[in-house]
Amino acid sequence: MTSKSLKIALAVSVALNLFAVAGGVTYVVNRDRIERRIEDQRRPGREGPLAEVLADLDPAVRQRVRTALRESALAARPDFEAARAARREAIDIAGQPTLDAARVESLLKQSRAAEMRGRTRLENGAVAVLATLTPEERKALAPILQRKGNARRAAAHGPDHRQPDDRAPR
């Protein structure tokens, strides 16, 4: 081998070694982060507050409740999509060089109305499901009437556990 080919081989070897070391360091640094993410995904309650509230119900009742709630959610979906679309349009118009305040207000009003229609459908569906349950099942499922993450707190701590903002009328 000539001196030139030895230098090329040495440079290639050094480059490969640096690449291998960088890959190893990246693996070690990111391994803990990946393991934490996997652990977080395996943690109970990942399915959301509804799964926690439904966990104590009889499996047949649980499936019937899930199906009924899913149907009411699907029925309410167009209302929530309309609310988001009106809000997006209001944001677009508000960002224009000339503000059409009346149009923005009208779109926001439409958005709120559509959201309330959707929420009403969801709540009416939940009440219809509750009407088919025994008193014990109703008591266990009552937290679904709370808004957003409050159902999880109520399921864990009982219906009297409220955050300060839960007491305010909405």
Secondary structure, DSSP 8 states (H G I E B T S, - for coil): --HHHHHHHHHHHHHHHHHHHHHHHHHHHHHHHHHHHHHHHHSTTTT-HHHHHHTTS-HHHHHHHHHHHHHHHHHHHHHHHHHHHHHHHHHHHHTSSS--HHHHHHHHHHHHHHHHHHHHHHHHHHHHHHTTS-HHHHHHHGGGGS-TTHHHHHHHH-TT---GGGSS--
